[in-house]
Amino acid sequence: MAMLKTLCFRITAFPVCPSNVTNHTNTRSSYWKPAQAAVKPSLHLPMRSFELKNKTSAEEINCLRLITAIKTPYLPDGRFDLEAYDDLVNMQIGQGAEAVIVGGTTGEGQLMSWEEHIMLIAHTVNCFGGKIKVIGNTGSNSTREAIHATEQGFAVGMHAALQINPYYGKTSLDGMVAHFQSVLPMGPTIIYNVPSRTGQDIPPHVIQTLAESANLAGVKECVGNDRIKLYTDNGIVVWSGNDDQCHDARWGYGATGVISVASNLVPGLMRELMFAGINPTLNSKLLPLIDWLFHMPNPIGLNTALAQLGVVRPVFRLPFVPLPVEKRIEFANLVKEIGREHFVGNKDVQVLEDDDFFLVSRY
């Protein structure tokens, strides 16, 4: 898999034409232009982005109502637990999720090498791509990395890409547009706006510019339902990125559906919330669980919950650590209140002790 990380292009500098230089001093004429870089394709990879394994249109993506941001489980040494992962995805398929986000924030893509990341996308496609849409989180704050990862993701068969705006090393709005336009031509794309993580909002006029591309499937929007309505009123497909707002977003503000964390735990109930019409009773029933999930930054709550349900090993890649024991007790009580039958897995919920958890710093 080391080949997947290898750069797929080389930079060639064209020499400056002598006619553009007046003399051999440092003086430059008004016609001088700097050396230009050319991107030349490498033929070393057997499959390039224009040789798609699963060619999918944006229209096949923008009708999806329940998309689960799937959890990545680990073995005690920190490697992927693919057996537990496959069980999780099968539970999503069995209870009505229509797509999974692989290696997103919830799936801890930020803690993966790109080799791991693309391998997990490929594994998901190969095992489940005929039953559920696979959306790979191939975004990055580096345009170069986003291009490379997205090209590889489509080459191994993902149906769509999730792309985030450059974070930490933020750019201008023009730079943001250029960043997204560098990856949009590769295939169906969901733009992810989460200013609480990136430190920078993607304003509506940027999305409206990007909507000129036929490959923009829609927006995962975390700013709130008023922003969602602004988009849906203008014909732009939006998924709520907030589980606690998704019911109202779906039925009151025009959202197509939700990209959900809570559906890792209760996919059947989240499907009902997105498909069965206005249901304030069910929404109110789920809100305490959703509030619990986001008591600490995601995916800390989800990782703790799935371990307590016995569907993943209690292994955390640092810097994530489990919720404290009082919150674990609270989760066990929530499961009993909502009904164990609505949650994934078939083991009784447990209150794990601190010593039950593995914290892995090198893997």
Secondary structure as GFF3:
##gff-version 3
##sequence-region A 1 363
A	DSSP	three_ten_helix	2	5	.	.	.	ID=ss1
A	DSSP	beta_strand	9	13	.	.	.	ID=ss2
A	DSSP	three_ten_helix	18	20	.	.	.	ID=ss3
A	DSSP	beta_strand	37	41	.	.	.	ID=ss4
A	DSSP	alpha_helix	58	61	.	.	.	ID=ss5
A	DSSP	beta_strand	66	69	.	.	.	ID=ss6
A	DSSP	alpha_helix	82	94	.	.	.	ID=ss7
A	DSSP	beta_strand	99	102	.	.	.	ID=ss8
A	DSSP	three_ten_helix	109	111	.	.	.	ID=ss9
A	DSSP	alpha_helix	114	128	.	.	.	ID=ss10
A	DSSP	beta_strand	133	137	.	.	.	ID=ss11
A	DSSP	alpha_helix	143	155	.	.	.	ID=ss12
A	DSSP	beta_strand	160	164	.	.	.	ID=ss13
A	DSSP	alpha_helix	173	183	.	.	.	ID=ss14
A	DSSP	three_ten_helix	184	186	.	.	.	ID=ss15
A	DSSP	beta_strand	189	193	.	.	.	ID=ss16
A	DSSP	alpha_helix	195	198	.	.	.	ID=ss17
A	DSSP	alpha_helix	204	210	.	.	.	ID=ss18
A	DSSP	beta_strand	216	221	.	.	.	ID=ss19
A	DSSP	alpha_helix	225	232	.	.	.	ID=ss20
A	DSSP	beta_strand	238	240	.	.	.	ID=ss21
A	DSSP	alpha_helix	246	252	.	.	.	ID=ss22
A	DSSP	beta_strand	257	260	.	.	.	ID=ss23
A	DSSP	three_ten_helix	262	264	.	.	.	ID=ss24
A	DSSP	alpha_helix	267	275	.	.	.	ID=ss25
A	DSSP	alpha_helix	280	293	.	.	.	ID=ss26
A	DSSP	alpha_helix	300	308	.	.	.	ID=ss27
A	DSSP	beta_strand	315	317	.	.	.	ID=ss28
A	DSSP	alpha_helix	325	338	.	.	.	ID=ss29
A	DSSP	three_ten_helix	340	342	.	.	.	ID=ss30
A	DSSP	three_ten_helix	354	356	.	.	.	ID=ss31
A	DSSP	beta_strand	358	360	.	.	.	ID=ss32
###
